[in-house]
Amino acid sequence: MTEKHHPFPPLPELSDEERVARASEAYEHLKTRHSCRDFSDTPVPREVIEKAILAAGTAPNGANHQPWHFAVISSPEKKKAIREAAEEEERRFYGEDGDKPKASDEWLDALAPIGTDAHKPFLESAPWLIVCFAQRTGGIEEDGKTQNYYVNESVGIACGMLISALHSAGLATLTHTPSPMGFLRDLCGRPKNEKPLMIVVAGLPGENATVPDHAIKKKPLSQIASWL
Ligand SMILES: Cc1cc2nc3c(=O)[nH]c(=O)nc-3n(C[C@H](O)[C@H](O)[C@H](O)COP(=O)(O)O)c2cc1C
């Protein structure tokens, strides 16, 4: 049976020059996004986060099952619990608990120029933590059984759109992935078929926020694209 279809909505009629200008504007705008690791506690209205999540929810995804859930945290108690659990995992990851680091030497070497360690005060200072979950099963009805498709790809795109929307709203973000992340499912009260993928930390940069030189170096077009 063919389901109902709608006419494709009109796109803006632009000249080639206008299209190039729009694409350049998008690039210039996205180029100003940087991961932030020092957040101020300046409040940000909930509606900003709601709209950014709605934007993420428009992402293309496998069979339109929309296999994502965003658990949004602002309560000081919950943020503290997340920080404590994340730092415990991170101390093991970096070997700051006195044991051999769980991360390989190669991984720690790759992280060295960014300067991260197990200390994550931003998990308490930032006004919003958005814990992004991927639903392995559930379908549109979220019945917990129906198979979902291309789950990681779909949620990855949605998270990218979430970060872009937050950047457009003038907020700083950090994609934070304490390793492992299983504790987030319990702390957010999410079901077993959901896997935490990342925490998107959102707010305004603190006074001591910096951007590592390493992160500014982006590959040139000639390296990231080939034209066949
Ligand atoms: C999937 C993913 C996981 C990340 N995990 C962390 C993390 O746990 N802690 C952190 O400080 N940065 C994390 N980052 C941020 C990267 O370090 C950052 O995006 C990269 O260095 C490039 O810098 P930029 O975002 O400022 O362009 C993560 C980024 C991605 C995409």
The ligand as an ORCA input file, in Angstrom:
! r2SCAN-3c Opt
* xyz 0 1
  C      32.274     11.623     20.143
  C      33.103     12.688     20.815
  C      33.536     12.495     22.103
  C      34.255     13.500     22.762
  N      34.588     13.308     24.080
  C      35.180     14.308     24.745
  C      35.391     14.196     26.148
  O      35.003     13.217     26.782
  N      36.018     15.214     26.792
  C      36.428     16.347     26.131
  O      36.970     17.242     26.756
  N      36.213     16.488     24.791
  C      35.587     15.513     24.091
  N      35.298     15.666     22.759
  C      35.645     16.930     22.088
  C      36.851     16.778     21.163
  O      38.031     16.707     21.918
  C      36.864     18.005     20.214
  O      35.690     18.007     19.445
  C      38.071     18.001     19.308
  O      39.256     18.151     20.057
  C      37.973     19.114     18.259
  O      37.852     20.365     18.897
  P      36.629     21.328     18.610
  O      35.369     20.637     19.023
  O      36.887     22.559     19.441
  O      36.633     21.617     17.142
  C      34.597     14.697     22.084
  C      34.161     14.872     20.764
  C      33.405     13.896     20.141
  C      32.884     14.136     18.753
*
